[in-house]
Amino acid sequence: MDLDLRKLRYFVAVADQLHFGRAADELHIAQPVLSRQIRALEQDLAAPLFTRDRHGVALTDAGRQLLADAGPLLASAHAARHRVSVAARGSRRLMIGFRAGIAVAPAARAFEARHPDVLVDVQRIEGDDQAPMLLDGRIDVGYVRLPIDEAGLRVIPLYAEPRVAVLPAGHRLAGKEEVTQADLAGEPLVWHADPSTQPTRRPHPNAGYRVRGVDETLEHVASGRGISFLARSATVFYTHPDVVYVPIPDLAPDQVCLAVAASRTSPVVDDFFTAAQATAEITAECGNYEMWQLGIDAVSKHG
């Protein structure tokens, strides 16, 4: 029995709401119709997906498993429709997602030297966008930072990047050549929503501010609300007059990877992977401005 994607979307709506009435309103269908579709899906799968009693609606073990699998399945279907639509328009475009501080230009220029007919477009993504944007087709390839939910993805390590402590300009350690995690014990933290930016051991157990994006991080640190941690490339791509960066060698490095939806098979995507791997050393050196300029010039001249 093939899995009906329409029924699967109905199931996800109920699983998210744990209420048939609210889910029906969200889907703009009548509640009895939704109930019949869920029962039909349970019959198709020969498994109960919800328990329904006077206490409400809850997922069964089978329902929890289906919910975990449903996201990648629906995203893959959406991505397939998107790619067919793009192909029907005759478009030749590759959308590359990248995390803050990761330079796409070296790989893009090397790739375009081999594929002048393909436009390489770029879009910055945040940590919680990485997997969803790859799975639903909004981006074709992602320069991602670990950790990432790898379900439904093909993830290939590219390089490791040292991290730095982000301190207010007037901080007691702002003038140091480097610091350790022990030096920062007890400091209030500005927690980036992306777990890849966080230390392996919290300097303070009751860390305060939680932010999304590098710009918010710098503003909170500059305001004296705490310290934070970023990949070394932040020192080149992001500056702030009231913030300083200090290397912190005993902090685990940031791992940068290439990622693509596992269902995506394309010679063009494979060629971009090849270009990205060939230029990984240049990309990794973006924490050094002079190396960045030399690398861009080399790729421009030689492809």
N, C-alpha and C positions, 0 to 999 in steps of 0.2 A: 504494500500500500504506500503510494507516494504521499509525502507530507504536504498538506494543503496550507500554503502560506497565508491565505486569508484567515483560516481558522487559527493559525499560529499567532497572527497579529491580534486576534480577539483574545486568545489565551494570555498574551503578554499584558494586554490592557487590564484584564481581570487580576492577574498576578500582581501587577503594580498597585492597583487600587484595593485589592482584597475585598471588593464590593461589586456585585453584579450591576446594581443600579447606576453607580457612578461610572463604571466602565462603559455601560451602554450609552450614557450621556456623552462621554468622551468620544465614543465611536459614532455617535449620531444614528444609533439603531435602537429598536425596541428591546427591552430587557428579555422578553420571552424568546425573541430571535437569537439573542446572544446566548442564553441558556441552552437552547437547542444546538447551537454550533459547538459549544464547549462539550456537551454530551456526545455529539458526533465525533469530536476529536478524541475524546476518551475511548470511544468504541474503536476508532481507527487504530489507536495505540494499544488497545487492550489493557489500559491501566487507568485508575482513578487519578486525576490531577489535583482535585480540591476536596477537602472535607467541608461539609456544609451542615451546620447545626445552629442551635439557638445562640451560641456564643459568637457566631459569625462564619467567615470563610477563611480557610487556611490551606496552604500548599501541602500536598503529600510529598513523600520522598521523590516519587516519580515527577511530580510537578516542579519541585526544586531543580531536578536534573534537567527537565525540559527548559525551564527558564534560563538556566546557565548556557544551554546550547542555542537558545532561540535568537539571542542578540547577533552572534556571528552569522547565523543562517539568514536572517532578515537583512542584515547589512550587506551580505554577499549578493543577495537578490537585487537590492537597490543599486549596488555598484554595477552589477551586470546591465541593468536597464540604462544606467547613466552612460556606461561605455558604449553600448549599442547606439544610443542617441548621439553621442559625440561622433562615432564612426559614420553614422548616417549623414551627418552634416559635412563629412569630408574633412573634419578637423584633425590636425596632427599636433597635439599638445600633450606635454607631460607636466603634471602638477607635482611639485616637490614640496613637502612640508619639512620645516626645520625648527628645532628648538633654539631659543635665544642663545646667541654667541657662537652658533655653528655656521661656518661659511660654506655656502653652496656654490659660489662662483667658480672655484677651481674645477670641480667636477662638471658643472654646467658647460663651461667653455670647452673642456676636453670632449664632452659628449657632442656638443653642437658642431665641433670640427668634423665629426663622422656622420652626423645627422643634421645637416643644415636645413632640412625641410621640417624639422620638429621644433616647435617653440617650447622652450623650458620656462615654465612659470613657477613662482615660488610663493609660499604662504607660511608665515610664522605660526607655530602651534604651541600650546601649553601642555603641561604634563598630563592633565586629565583628558586632553583632546587626542592624544597620540593614537591609541588603538581605535577609538570610534571613527576617526576621520579616515584611517586606512581601510577599515572594514566597510564603511558605507560609500567609499569611492570618491570622497571629496578631495583626497590626495592620492596620487599613484604610488609614490615612494616617500618614506619618511626618514629623515635624520632624527633619531630618537635618543633619549637618555634613559638608561635603566634606573629603576625597575619599570617594566611595562607588562601588562597582561598579554601574554604571547598566544593565547587561544585564537586560532584562525589566522595567525600571522607567521611569516618566515622572517626571522630576526638574525642578522649576521653582525658580529662584533667588528667595529671599524678601528677605534683607537681609545685609549684611556687618557683622561685629561686631569691634571692636578687641580685641586680646589684651593680657594683662598677664603680667609675670614674677611667679612665685610664689617668695618668698624666706623663709628662716628669719627670725624676728623679730630675731635678733642679727646679721644679715648686714651687711656693711660698706656696702651700698647700700640698706638697708631704709628709710632716712629720705629718700631722693631723691624728687622729684616725678615724675621719669621716668628711664628708663635706655635704653641702646642695646644692640644685640647685641654691639658691640665691648666695652662695659663688662663683659659677662658672659663674654668669651672665656676659655676654660680652666676654667670652672666645671664640676664634676661635675653630671650631669643625672639627674633622675628622669624616665624616659621613659614617658609614658602609652602604652598599647598602641594607642591611636587615633592614626594618623599626622596627623590634622587638627590636633592640639594642638601639633605639633612645629614648631620654627623652620625656615626655609628653609636655614639654615646652622648646623650643630651648633656650639655653643660649645666642645665638647670631642669629639675624634674617638673616644674610647673611653668613651662614656657608660655609666653603670652601671645603676642600678635600673630595672626595667621593671614597670609597675603597670597595673591595670585599674580605672578609676573614679576620680572626683574624691576620694572619701574616702581611698582608699589614697594618692593623690598627696599630699594634705595631711599625712598622718601621716608619710610618708617625708621630706618637706621639713622638717616640724617637728622631726624627729629629727636633722636636719643631714646627711642623706645626699646632698643635692644640691638644685638648684633645678629649677623646671619652668615651664610656660606653660599658661595657660587663657584661655578667652574672658572678656571683661570682666564678663559676667553672674555669673561666679563670685563676684565681690566682694559681690553682694547675696544670693545663694542659699546660699553656703558661707562660713562663718567658722571660724577656728581661733585660739585665743589665742597660739599660737607661730608664726603665719604672717602675713606681710604681702604685699599685692599692690601692684606698682608698674607703671604704664603703660610700654609699650615700643613707641613709635610706629613704629619702622622695621621691626617684625615684620609680615609680611603678615597682613591681617585674616582672621578666621574667616568662612567663607561658610555661611550657614544657608539650607536649601532645604526645600521641600515635596516629598514623594515618594509615589507610589502605584504599585502593580503596573500595568504597561502594559495587561494584559488586563482590568483592573478598569474597567468602565464603569457609572457610577451617578450619577444626578442628585443624590443625597444627598452623595456624595463631592465632586462638582463644587461644590455649595453650600458645603461646608466650605472648599474651596480659596478660594472667593470671600470668605468671612468671614476666612480667614487672611490673604489679601492685603490686605483692607481694614483689618485691624488690625495689619499688619506694623510700622508705625511705633511703635505702642504696645509691641509685643513687643520690638522692637529696643532700646527705651529702658529695658529692665529692668535694665540696668547702673546706672541711676540710681533709687534707691529712691523718691524723691518722684514722679518721672514714672510709675513703676510704679503707685503708689497712685492718682494722678490718672487714669491710663488705665483702671484697673479700675473706678473710680467712674463714668467717662464711659460705658463700655460697659454698666454695670449700669443706668444711668438711661435711656440712649437706644437700647440694642440695636444 
